[in-house]
Amino acid sequence: MKYFDANCVLGNFGMAIPKFSFHTPDNLIASMDNLGIEKSVVSLLVDRENSFGTDIKLKEILLNDLADYRDRLIPSLSINLQSVVNAGYNTKQYADDLMGLDADVFNYNVATNNGIQLWRFAQVAEKLIEKNALLRLELYPDRGINGKKMAFHYWDDIFNLATEYPELKLVIFAHKMNADAERAFNLLAKCKNVFMDISAYQRWMAIENLCGEFGAERFVFGSFAPVFSPAQFMLELVYADISENDKQKIAYGNLEQLIK
Amino acid sequence: MNLLKRALAGERLTDIPIIDHHGHLGYFLSGTESLKDESDRIVAEMDNCGINRGVVFACGTEDIVRHNDRIVEGVSYNPERYIMYAYVRQGEDDTCALKELERCNNLGMKGLKIHAAFEQGNIDHARFADIWHFCAEKKWPVIYHGLPLELITQYPKTIFVGAHCIEKAPAPGAVEMLKEYPNYYWCTSSTLCLRNAVEKCVRMGCVDKLLYGSDFPLNSFSVRLGSILAAEIDDDDIKKILGGNAIRLLQLDKEDF
Protein backbone atom coordinates (compact mmCIF):
# COMPACT_ATOMS: atom_id res chain seq x y z
CA MET A 1 0.00 0.00 0.00
CA LYS A 2 1.25 3.50 -0.83
CA TYR A 3 1.21 6.12 1.92
CA PHE A 4 1.10 9.90 1.77
CA ASP A 5 1.40 11.36 5.28
CA ALA A 6 -0.63 14.54 5.53
CA ASN A 7 0.96 15.80 8.72
CA CYS A 8 4.68 15.79 9.51
CA VAL A 9 6.86 18.41 11.14
CA LEU A 10 10.49 19.41 11.12
CA GLY A 11 12.41 21.12 13.87
CA ASN A 12 12.31 21.37 17.64
CA PHE A 13 9.19 21.55 19.68
CA GLY A 14 8.93 24.51 21.99
CA MET A 15 7.16 22.31 24.52
CA ALA A 16 8.90 20.33 27.26
CA ILE A 17 8.79 16.98 25.55
CA PRO A 18 11.74 14.90 24.35
CA LYS A 19 13.60 15.99 21.33
CA PHE A 20 12.97 14.02 18.21
CA SER A 21 15.32 13.00 15.52
CA PHE A 22 13.57 14.40 12.45
CA HIS A 23 15.50 17.61 12.55
CA THR A 24 16.55 17.36 8.97
CA PRO A 25 14.75 16.34 5.80
CA ASP A 26 17.20 13.43 5.51
CA ASN A 27 16.11 12.09 8.91
CA LEU A 28 12.51 12.33 7.86
CA ILE A 29 13.13 10.62 4.53
CA ALA A 30 15.01 7.80 6.30
CA SER A 31 12.11 7.29 8.67
CA MET A 32 9.60 7.34 5.81
CA ASP A 33 11.67 4.78 3.91
CA ASN A 34 11.78 2.56 6.98
CA LEU A 35 7.98 2.49 7.13
CA GLY A 36 7.32 2.59 3.40
CA ILE A 37 5.83 6.10 3.28
CA GLU A 38 6.22 7.62 -0.15
CA LYS A 39 5.39 11.28 0.47
CA SER A 40 4.74 13.60 3.40
CA VAL A 41 3.33 17.05 3.91
CA VAL A 42 5.79 18.91 6.13
CA SER A 43 5.50 22.04 8.21
CA LEU A 44 8.06 23.76 10.38
CA LEU A 45 7.33 23.43 14.09
CA VAL A 46 8.59 26.85 15.02
CA ASP A 47 6.45 28.34 12.26
CA ARG A 48 3.37 26.53 13.57
CA GLU A 49 3.92 27.36 17.20
CA ASN A 50 5.14 30.93 17.04
CA SER A 51 5.49 33.72 14.64
CA PHE A 52 7.30 36.99 14.54
CA GLY A 53 5.81 39.78 12.57
CA THR A 54 4.89 38.55 9.12
CA ASP A 55 7.09 35.44 9.63
CA ILE A 56 7.61 35.04 5.88
CA LYS A 57 11.26 34.33 6.62
CA LEU A 58 10.34 31.10 8.43
CA LYS A 59 8.43 29.89 5.41
CA GLU A 60 11.37 30.66 3.16
CA ILE A 61 13.59 28.61 5.47
CA LEU A 62 11.29 25.61 5.13
CA LEU A 63 11.04 26.00 1.37
CA ASN A 64 14.79 26.26 1.14
CA ASP A 65 15.32 23.20 3.37
CA LEU A 66 12.93 21.15 1.25
CA ALA A 67 14.12 22.42 -2.12
CA ASP A 68 15.96 19.22 -2.98
CA TYR A 69 13.22 16.93 -1.68
CA ARG A 70 10.10 18.33 -3.27
CA ASP A 71 9.28 15.06 -5.02
CA ARG A 72 8.66 13.50 -1.58
CA LEU A 73 8.35 16.28 1.00
CA ILE A 74 5.56 18.75 0.31
CA PRO A 75 5.90 22.00 2.25
CA SER A 76 2.98 23.30 4.26
CA LEU A 77 3.25 26.93 5.30
CA SER A 78 1.69 28.19 8.51
CA ILE A 79 -0.76 31.06 8.41
CA ASN A 80 -0.32 33.01 11.62
CA LEU A 81 -2.91 35.73 11.39
CA GLN A 82 -3.08 36.37 15.11
CA SER A 83 0.52 37.47 15.37
CA VAL A 84 0.36 39.36 12.09
CA VAL A 85 -2.49 41.43 13.41
CA ASN A 86 -0.80 41.80 16.79
CA ALA A 87 2.30 43.08 15.06
CA GLY A 88 0.23 45.64 13.17
CA TYR A 89 0.79 44.24 9.70
CA ASN A 90 -1.70 44.49 6.89
CA THR A 91 -3.46 41.15 6.38
CA LYS A 92 -3.91 41.78 2.66
CA GLN A 93 -0.19 42.30 2.23
CA TYR A 94 0.42 39.19 4.35
CA ALA A 95 -1.95 37.15 2.17
CA ASP A 96 -0.20 38.40 -0.97
CA ASP A 97 3.25 37.63 0.41
CA LEU A 98 2.19 34.19 1.61
CA MET A 99 0.51 33.15 -1.60
CA GLY A 100 3.46 34.39 -3.60
CA LEU A 101 5.57 31.62 -2.09
CA ASP A 102 6.07 28.34 -3.89
CA ALA A 103 3.65 26.12 -1.96
CA ASP A 104 0.26 24.51 -2.51
CA VAL A 105 -0.45 23.49 1.07
CA PHE A 106 -1.00 25.81 4.03
CA ASN A 107 -1.87 25.22 7.64
CA TYR A 108 -3.76 27.31 10.13
CA ASN A 109 -3.82 26.45 13.81
CA VAL A 110 -7.32 27.23 14.96
CA ALA A 111 -6.32 26.79 18.60
CA THR A 112 -3.27 29.04 18.73
CA ASN A 113 -4.92 31.65 16.51
CA ASN A 114 -7.90 31.68 18.86
CA GLY A 115 -10.37 30.60 16.22
CA ILE A 116 -11.11 31.84 12.72
CA GLN A 117 -12.39 35.37 12.40
CA LEU A 118 -13.86 35.50 8.90
CA TRP A 119 -13.41 39.25 8.53
CA ARG A 120 -9.72 38.71 9.14
CA PHE A 121 -9.41 35.47 7.21
CA ALA A 122 -11.30 36.55 4.09
CA GLN A 123 -8.36 37.80 2.10
CA VAL A 124 -6.33 34.67 2.83
CA ALA A 125 -9.29 32.40 1.99
CA GLU A 126 -9.85 34.09 -1.35
CA LYS A 127 -6.18 33.78 -2.24
CA LEU A 128 -6.17 30.10 -1.25
CA ILE A 129 -9.10 29.43 -3.58
CA GLU A 130 -7.46 31.39 -6.35
CA LYS A 131 -4.36 29.26 -5.93
CA ASN A 132 -6.39 26.04 -5.60
CA ALA A 133 -4.39 25.41 -2.43
CA LEU A 134 -5.20 23.00 0.38
CA LEU A 135 -5.74 24.40 3.87
CA ARG A 136 -4.95 22.17 6.87
CA LEU A 137 -6.80 23.24 9.98
CA GLU A 138 -5.06 22.21 13.19
CA LEU A 139 -6.85 22.04 16.51
CA TYR A 140 -3.95 21.42 18.85
CA PRO A 141 -2.33 21.95 21.24
CA ASP A 142 -5.49 22.71 23.09
CA ARG A 143 -7.33 21.42 26.10
CA GLY A 144 -9.01 19.00 23.72
CA ILE A 145 -5.76 17.11 23.37
CA ASN A 146 -6.47 14.84 26.34
CA GLY A 147 -9.97 13.95 25.33
CA LYS A 148 -11.67 16.98 26.83
CA LYS A 149 -13.84 19.17 24.69
CA MET A 150 -12.19 21.87 22.64
CA ALA A 151 -13.34 25.47 22.61
CA PHE A 152 -16.90 25.45 21.35
CA HIS A 153 -16.42 28.27 18.88
CA TYR A 154 -13.64 26.45 16.98
CA TRP A 155 -16.16 24.16 15.37
CA ASP A 156 -18.55 26.98 14.62
CA ASP A 157 -15.66 28.93 13.11
CA ILE A 158 -14.70 26.04 10.84
CA PHE A 159 -18.32 25.57 9.82
CA ASN A 160 -18.59 29.27 8.98
CA LEU A 161 -15.38 29.16 6.95
CA ALA A 162 -16.40 26.00 5.09
CA THR A 163 -19.84 27.33 4.22
CA GLU A 164 -18.68 30.84 3.34
CA TYR A 165 -16.02 29.39 1.01
CA PRO A 166 -17.34 26.07 -0.34
CA GLU A 167 -14.56 25.96 -2.93
CA LEU A 168 -11.91 26.01 -0.21
CA LYS A 169 -10.52 22.53 0.51
CA LEU A 170 -10.13 22.00 4.26
CA VAL A 171 -8.54 19.10 6.13
CA ILE A 172 -8.97 18.91 9.89
CA PHE A 173 -6.14 17.71 12.12
CA ALA A 174 -7.08 17.26 15.76
CA HIS A 175 -5.38 14.48 17.65
CA LYS A 176 -7.81 12.73 19.93
CA MET A 177 -10.80 14.94 19.38
CA ASN A 178 -12.91 12.05 20.64
CA ALA A 179 -14.87 14.27 22.99
CA ASP A 180 -15.70 16.56 20.09
CA ALA A 181 -16.58 13.79 17.68
CA GLU A 182 -20.22 14.75 17.38
CA ARG A 183 -19.35 18.30 16.34
CA ALA A 184 -16.76 17.05 13.88
CA PHE A 185 -19.21 14.56 12.37
CA ASN A 186 -21.82 17.27 12.07
CA LEU A 187 -19.32 19.35 10.16
CA LEU A 188 -18.42 16.45 7.86
CA ALA A 189 -22.08 15.80 7.18
CA LYS A 190 -22.87 19.39 6.30
CA CYS A 191 -19.72 20.55 4.51
CA LYS A 192 -18.51 18.47 1.58
CA ASN A 193 -15.33 20.54 1.31
CA VAL A 194 -14.21 19.37 4.77
CA PHE A 195 -11.93 16.33 5.09
CA MET A 196 -10.36 14.75 8.16
CA ASP A 197 -7.11 13.13 9.20
CA ILE A 198 -7.75 9.59 10.52
CA SER A 199 -5.61 10.17 13.61
CA ALA A 200 -8.21 12.70 14.79
CA TYR A 201 -10.69 10.05 15.88
CA GLN A 202 -9.22 7.09 17.71
CA ARG A 203 -12.27 5.25 18.92
CA TRP A 204 -13.25 1.61 18.51
CA MET A 205 -13.61 0.61 14.83
CA ALA A 206 -13.10 4.26 13.97
CA ILE A 207 -12.14 3.83 10.33
CA GLU A 208 -14.94 1.37 9.62
CA ASN A 209 -17.49 3.66 11.24
CA LEU A 210 -16.21 6.84 9.60
CA CYS A 211 -16.10 5.29 6.15
CA GLY A 212 -19.54 3.78 6.66
CA GLU A 213 -20.99 7.13 7.63
CA PHE A 214 -19.20 9.56 5.33
CA GLY A 215 -17.31 7.50 2.72
CA ALA A 216 -13.58 6.84 2.49
CA GLU A 217 -13.13 9.85 0.21
CA ARG A 218 -13.42 12.21 3.17
CA PHE A 219 -10.37 10.95 5.09
CA VAL A 220 -6.62 11.18 4.77
CA PHE A 221 -3.76 9.46 6.55
CA GLY A 222 -1.85 11.79 8.86
CA SER A 223 0.41 11.12 11.82
CA PHE A 224 1.97 14.28 13.27
CA ALA A 225 5.33 12.52 12.96
CA PRO A 226 7.74 12.60 14.63
CA VAL A 227 5.74 13.45 17.75
CA PHE A 228 3.75 10.29 17.13
CA SER A 229 4.83 7.30 15.12
CA PRO A 230 2.98 7.00 11.81
CA ALA A 231 3.04 3.22 12.27
CA GLN A 232 0.17 3.20 14.75
CA PHE A 233 -2.20 4.87 12.29
CA MET A 234 -0.84 2.80 9.41
CA LEU A 235 -1.63 -0.38 11.32
CA GLU A 236 -5.10 0.91 12.14
CA LEU A 237 -5.68 1.32 8.42
CA VAL A 238 -4.10 -2.01 7.46
CA TYR A 239 -6.26 -3.93 9.96
CA ALA A 240 -9.45 -1.96 9.22
CA ASP A 241 -12.36 -3.93 7.82
CA ILE A 242 -12.87 -1.84 4.69
CA SER A 243 -12.05 -2.55 1.05
CA GLU A 244 -8.46 -2.39 -0.17
CA ASN A 245 -9.55 0.30 -2.58
CA ASP A 246 -10.86 2.46 0.26
CA LYS A 247 -7.69 1.86 2.28
CA GLN A 248 -5.60 3.04 -0.62
CA LYS A 249 -7.74 6.16 -1.02
CA ILE A 250 -7.17 7.07 2.63
CA ALA A 251 -3.51 6.11 2.65
CA TYR A 252 -2.59 8.04 -0.46
CA GLY A 253 -5.15 8.79 -3.12
CA ASN A 254 -7.39 11.30 -1.37
CA LEU A 255 -4.54 13.58 -0.33
CA GLU A 256 -2.98 13.37 -3.76
CA GLN A 257 -6.29 14.47 -5.27
CA LEU A 258 -6.65 17.32 -2.78
CA ILE A 259 -3.20 18.67 -3.46
CA LYS A 260 -3.63 18.46 -7.22
CA MET B 1 11.17 -9.36 8.59
CA ASN B 2 10.54 -7.70 11.94
CA LEU B 3 7.21 -7.71 13.74
CA LEU B 4 6.21 -4.21 12.61
CA LYS B 5 6.89 -4.91 8.96
CA ARG B 6 4.98 -8.18 9.14
CA ALA B 7 2.00 -6.39 10.70
CA LEU B 8 2.08 -3.53 8.20
CA ALA B 9 2.12 -6.10 5.43
CA GLY B 10 -1.25 -7.22 6.77
CA GLU B 11 -0.13 -10.25 8.73
CA ARG B 12 -1.73 -11.00 12.10
CA LEU B 13 1.01 -11.87 14.59
CA THR B 14 -0.58 -15.13 15.71
CA ASP B 15 2.76 -16.76 16.45
CA ILE B 16 3.34 -14.54 19.49
CA PRO B 17 1.14 -14.21 22.58
CA ILE B 18 -0.63 -10.84 22.68
CA ILE B 19 -2.59 -9.99 25.80
CA ASP B 20 -4.45 -6.69 26.01
CA HIS B 21 -4.28 -5.68 29.64
CA HIS B 22 -6.99 -2.99 29.63
CA GLY B 23 -10.55 -3.54 28.50
CA HIS B 24 -14.17 -3.30 29.51
CA LEU B 25 -17.26 -5.40 29.04
CA GLY B 26 -20.88 -4.71 29.71
CA TYR B 27 -21.15 -1.07 28.73
CA PHE B 28 -21.96 -1.74 25.08
CA LEU B 29 -19.23 0.59 23.92
CA SER B 30 -18.74 -1.58 20.86
CA GLY B 31 -22.19 -0.62 19.59
CA THR B 32 -23.81 -3.96 20.39
CA GLU B 33 -26.97 -4.43 22.43
CA SER B 34 -26.44 -7.56 24.48
CA LEU B 35 -23.64 -8.93 26.59
CA LYS B 36 -23.23 -11.94 24.35
CA ASP B 37 -23.06 -9.78 21.23
CA GLU B 38 -20.52 -7.49 22.85
CA SER B 39 -18.39 -10.38 24.05
CA ASP B 40 -18.50 -11.96 20.57
CA ARG B 41 -17.92 -8.65 18.80
CA ILE B 42 -14.79 -7.94 20.82
CA VAL B 43 -13.47 -11.46 20.24
CA ALA B 44 -14.05 -11.05 16.50
CA GLU B 45 -11.97 -7.88 16.57
CA MET B 46 -9.33 -9.63 18.71
CA ASP B 47 -9.12 -12.23 15.95
CA ASN B 48 -8.88 -9.49 13.34
CA CYS B 49 -5.94 -7.93 15.18
CA GLY B 50 -4.22 -11.12 16.36
CA ILE B 51 -4.96 -10.56 20.05
CA ASN B 52 -5.06 -13.74 22.14
CA ARG B 53 -6.73 -12.53 25.30
CA GLY B 54 -8.11 -9.40 26.88
CA VAL B 55 -8.22 -8.37 30.52
CA VAL B 56 -11.68 -6.96 31.30
CA PHE B 57 -13.17 -5.16 34.25
CA ALA B 58 -16.06 -2.93 35.23
CA CYS B 59 -15.45 0.74 35.80
CA GLY B 60 -17.12 3.71 37.42
CA THR B 61 -20.35 2.04 38.33
CA GLU B 62 -22.11 2.33 41.69
CA ASP B 63 -23.50 -1.18 41.68
CA ILE B 64 -20.27 -3.12 41.78
CA VAL B 65 -21.80 -6.53 42.46
CA ARG B 66 -24.10 -6.29 39.46
CA HIS B 67 -21.33 -5.08 37.19
CA ASN B 68 -18.82 -7.67 38.35
CA ASP B 69 -21.51 -10.23 37.56
CA ARG B 70 -21.89 -8.72 34.12
CA ILE B 71 -18.17 -9.24 33.58
CA VAL B 72 -18.60 -12.89 34.57
CA GLU B 73 -21.53 -13.31 32.21
CA GLY B 74 -19.82 -11.54 29.31
CA VAL B 75 -16.69 -13.63 29.74
CA SER B 76 -18.74 -16.84 29.99
CA TYR B 77 -19.54 -16.58 26.27
CA ASN B 78 -15.83 -16.69 25.36
CA PRO B 79 -14.05 -17.86 28.51
CA GLU B 80 -10.83 -18.80 26.77
CA ARG B 81 -10.38 -15.26 25.43
CA TYR B 82 -10.83 -13.10 28.50
CA ILE B 83 -9.19 -12.61 31.90
CA MET B 84 -11.47 -11.09 34.53
CA TYR B 85 -10.51 -8.44 37.06
CA ALA B 86 -12.77 -7.36 39.90
CA TYR B 87 -13.85 -3.78 40.43
CA VAL B 88 -14.62 -2.28 43.82
CA ARG B 89 -15.22 1.19 45.17
CA GLN B 90 -14.72 2.69 48.55
CA GLY B 91 -18.01 2.92 50.45
CA GLU B 92 -19.06 3.68 53.96
CA ASP B 93 -18.31 0.13 54.98
CA ASP B 94 -15.16 -1.21 53.34
CA THR B 95 -15.82 -4.76 54.54
CA CYS B 96 -18.30 -4.90 51.64
CA ALA B 97 -15.46 -4.32 49.18
CA LEU B 98 -13.40 -7.08 50.76
CA LYS B 99 -16.36 -9.45 50.70
CA GLU B 100 -16.89 -8.61 47.05
CA LEU B 101 -13.25 -9.37 46.31
CA GLU B 102 -13.59 -12.76 48.00
CA ARG B 103 -16.71 -13.43 45.94
CA CYS B 104 -14.90 -12.36 42.76
CA ASN B 105 -11.99 -14.62 43.64
CA ASN B 106 -14.39 -17.53 43.82
CA LEU B 107 -15.78 -16.50 40.44
CA GLY B 108 -12.32 -16.84 38.90
CA MET B 109 -11.15 -13.25 38.78
CA LYS B 110 -7.42 -12.60 38.66
CA GLY B 111 -6.89 -8.96 39.56
CA LEU B 112 -8.46 -5.72 40.70
CA LYS B 113 -9.29 -2.39 39.04
CA ILE B 114 -9.38 0.86 41.01
CA HIS B 115 -10.33 4.18 39.44
CA ALA B 116 -9.52 7.24 41.55
CA ALA B 117 -11.46 9.65 39.34
CA PHE B 118 -14.73 7.98 40.25
CA GLU B 119 -13.93 8.51 43.94
CA GLN B 120 -13.24 12.19 43.30
CA GLY B 121 -9.59 11.30 43.93
CA ASN B 122 -10.32 10.75 47.61
CA ILE B 123 -9.55 7.10 48.14
CA ASP B 124 -8.44 6.50 51.71
CA HIS B 125 -5.69 3.99 51.07
CA ALA B 126 -5.24 3.14 54.74
CA ARG B 127 -8.89 2.10 54.93
CA PHE B 128 -8.26 -0.18 51.97
CA ALA B 129 -5.26 -1.87 53.63
CA ASP B 130 -7.05 -5.21 53.77
CA ILE B 131 -7.79 -4.92 50.07
CA TRP B 132 -4.12 -4.36 49.21
CA HIS B 133 -3.10 -7.26 51.46
CA PHE B 134 -5.72 -9.47 49.85
CA CYS B 135 -4.34 -8.68 46.40
CA ALA B 136 -0.79 -9.34 47.58
CA GLU B 137 -1.78 -12.69 49.04
CA LYS B 138 -3.65 -13.76 45.91
CA LYS B 139 -0.94 -12.29 43.66
CA TRP B 140 -3.58 -10.13 42.00
CA PRO B 141 -2.27 -7.14 40.07
CA VAL B 142 -4.10 -3.93 40.94
CA ILE B 143 -4.64 -1.84 37.84
CA TYR B 144 -5.06 1.64 39.21
CA HIS B 145 -6.18 4.71 37.25
CA GLY B 146 -4.62 7.66 39.08
CA LEU B 147 -2.10 5.69 41.09
CA PRO B 148 -0.35 7.65 43.89
CA LEU B 149 3.28 6.70 44.47
CA GLU B 150 2.97 6.38 48.24
CA LEU B 151 0.71 3.40 47.76
CA ILE B 152 3.47 1.58 45.92
CA THR B 153 5.96 2.20 48.70
CA GLN B 154 3.56 1.45 51.55
CA TYR B 155 2.44 -1.90 50.13
CA PRO B 156 5.54 -3.33 48.49
CA LYS B 157 4.09 -6.84 48.23
CA THR B 158 1.14 -5.68 46.16
CA ILE B 159 1.64 -5.30 42.42
CA PHE B 160 0.29 -1.96 41.18
CA VAL B 161 -0.18 -1.30 37.48
CA GLY B 162 -0.58 2.34 36.54
CA ALA B 163 -3.29 2.64 33.88
CA HIS B 164 -2.75 4.90 30.84
CA CYS B 165 0.80 5.52 31.99
CA ILE B 166 3.01 5.46 28.92
CA GLU B 167 2.29 9.16 28.53
CA LYS B 168 4.34 9.68 31.67
CA ALA B 169 7.53 8.41 30.07
CA PRO B 170 8.65 11.82 28.79
CA ALA B 171 8.24 13.42 32.23
CA PRO B 172 11.48 13.83 34.22
CA GLY B 173 11.93 11.07 36.80
CA ALA B 174 8.88 9.04 35.80
CA VAL B 175 10.71 6.10 34.25
CA GLU B 176 13.24 6.14 37.11
CA MET B 177 10.35 5.49 39.51
CA LEU B 178 9.05 2.70 37.33
CA LYS B 179 12.47 1.12 37.48
CA GLU B 180 12.98 1.64 41.20
CA TYR B 181 9.89 -0.15 42.52
CA PRO B 182 9.61 -3.85 41.70
CA ASN B 183 5.86 -3.80 42.41
CA TYR B 184 5.18 -0.94 39.98
CA TYR B 185 4.12 -1.54 36.36
CA TRP B 186 2.71 0.60 33.57
CA CYS B 187 -0.08 -0.29 31.20
CA THR B 188 0.28 1.28 27.75
CA SER B 189 -3.44 2.02 27.42
CA SER B 190 -2.53 5.60 26.74
CA THR B 191 -4.67 8.37 25.43
CA LEU B 192 -1.63 9.45 23.44
CA CYS B 193 1.52 7.44 22.88
CA LEU B 194 4.38 9.74 22.06
CA ARG B 195 7.06 8.40 19.81
CA ASN B 196 10.11 7.34 21.80
CA ALA B 197 8.14 6.80 25.03
CA VAL B 198 8.36 3.00 24.83
CA GLU B 199 11.97 3.19 23.70
CA LYS B 200 12.84 5.34 26.69
CA CYS B 201 11.35 2.84 29.13
CA VAL B 202 13.16 -0.05 27.51
CA ARG B 203 16.45 1.82 27.27
CA MET B 204 16.25 2.55 30.99
CA GLY B 205 15.78 -1.10 31.90
CA CYS B 206 12.00 -1.21 32.32
CA VAL B 207 11.06 -3.60 29.53
CA ASP B 208 9.70 -6.10 32.07
CA LYS B 209 7.43 -3.46 33.59
CA LEU B 210 5.29 -2.59 30.56
CA LEU B 211 1.98 -4.21 29.66
CA TYR B 212 0.23 -3.64 26.35
CA GLY B 213 -3.31 -2.31 26.76
CA SER B 214 -5.76 -0.48 24.54
CA ASP B 215 -8.79 0.41 26.67
CA PHE B 216 -11.02 -1.65 24.36
CA PRO B 217 -13.77 -1.31 23.24
CA LEU B 218 -13.48 2.38 23.85
CA ASN B 219 -10.36 2.47 21.68
CA SER B 220 -9.24 0.17 18.92
CA PHE B 221 -6.76 -2.64 19.45
CA SER B 222 -4.76 -1.75 16.38
CA VAL B 223 -3.67 1.82 17.11
CA ARG B 224 -2.17 0.90 20.48
CA LEU B 225 -0.71 -2.28 19.05
CA GLY B 226 0.92 -0.19 16.36
CA SER B 227 2.44 2.15 18.92
CA ILE B 228 4.22 -0.78 20.60
CA LEU B 229 5.27 -2.42 17.33
CA ALA B 230 6.62 0.92 16.10
CA ALA B 231 9.04 1.21 19.02
CA GLU B 232 12.62 1.02 17.85
CA ILE B 233 13.56 -1.85 20.16
CA ASP B 234 14.32 -5.56 19.72
CA ASP B 235 11.43 -7.78 18.72
CA ASP B 236 12.09 -9.85 21.85
CA ASP B 237 11.38 -6.77 23.95
CA ILE B 238 8.23 -6.06 21.96
CA LYS B 239 7.09 -9.62 22.63
CA LYS B 240 7.52 -9.06 26.37
CA ILE B 241 5.41 -5.92 26.30
CA LEU B 242 2.71 -7.42 24.11
CA GLY B 243 2.26 -10.58 26.14
CA GLY B 244 5.27 -12.05 27.88
CA ASN B 245 5.10 -9.74 30.88
CA ALA B 246 1.37 -10.34 31.33
CA ILE B 247 1.86 -14.10 31.17
CA ARG B 248 4.45 -13.83 33.93
CA LEU B 249 2.46 -11.40 36.06
CA LEU B 250 -0.78 -13.37 35.81
CA GLN B 251 0.98 -16.71 36.10
CA LEU B 252 -0.60 -17.97 32.91
CA ASP B 253 0.49 -21.18 31.26
CA LYS B 254 2.74 -20.40 28.29
CA GLU B 255 1.56 -23.62 26.68
CA ASP B 256 -1.90 -22.08 26.30
CA PHE B 257 -0.59 -19.62 23.73
Boltz contact constraints between the chains, C-beta under 6 A:
constraints:
  - contact:
      token1: [A, 17]
      token2: [B, 170]
      max_distance: 6.0
  - contact:
      token1: [A, 18]
      token2: [B, 170]
      max_distance: 6.0
  - contact:
      token1: [A, 18]
      token2: [B, 196]
      max_distance: 6.0
  - contact:
      token1: [A, 146]
      token2: [B, 191]
      max_distance: 6.0
  - contact:
      token1: [A, 147]
      token2: [B, 191]
      max_distance: 6.0
  - contact:
      token1: [A, 202]
      token2: [B, 219]
      max_distance: 6.0
  - contact:
      token1: [A, 202]
      token2: [B, 223]
      max_distance: 6.0
  - contact:
      token1: [A, 204]
      token2: [B, 30]
      max_distance: 6.0
  - contact:
      token1: [A, 204]
      token2: [B, 217]
      max_distance: 6.0
  - contact:
      token1: [A, 204]
      token2: [B, 220]
      max_distance: 6.0
  - contact:
      token1: [A, 226]
      token2: [B, 195]
      max_distance: 6.0
  - contact:
      token1: [A, 228]
      token2: [B, 195]
      max_distance: 6.0
  - contact:
      token1: [A, 229]
      token2: [B, 195]
      max_distance: 6.0
  - contact:
      token1: [A, 229]
      token2: [B, 230]
      max_distance: 6.0
  - contact:
      token1: [A, 231]
      token2: [B, 226]
      max_distance: 6.0
  - contact:
      token1: [A, 231]
      token2: [B, 230]
      max_distance: 6.0
  - contact:
      token1: [A, 232]
      token2: [B, 223]
      max_distance: 6.0
  - contact:
      token1: [A, 232]
      token2: [B, 226]
      max_distance: 6.0
  - contact:
      token1: [A, 232]
      token2: [B, 227]
      max_distance: 6.0
  - contact:
      token1: [A, 232]
      token2: [B, 230]
      max_distance: 6.0
  - contact:
      token1: [A, 234]
      token2: [B, 8]
      max_distance: 6.0
  - contact:
      token1: [A, 235]
      token2: [B, 7]
      max_distance: 6.0
  - contact:
      token1: [A, 235]
      token2: [B, 222]
      max_distance: 6.0
  - contact:
      token1: [A, 235]
      token2: [B, 226]
      max_distance: 6.0
  - contact:
      token1: [A, 236]
      token2: [B, 222]
      max_distance: 6.0
  - contact:
      token1: [A, 236]
      token2: [B, 223]
      max_distance: 6.0
  - contact:
      token1: [A, 238]
      token2: [B, 8]
      max_distance: 6.0
  - contact:
      token1: [A, 238]
      token2: [B, 10]
      max_distance: 6.0
  - contact:
      token1: [A, 239]
      token2: [B, 49]
      max_distance: 6.0
  - contact:
      token1: [A, 239]
      token2: [B, 222]
      max_distance: 6.0
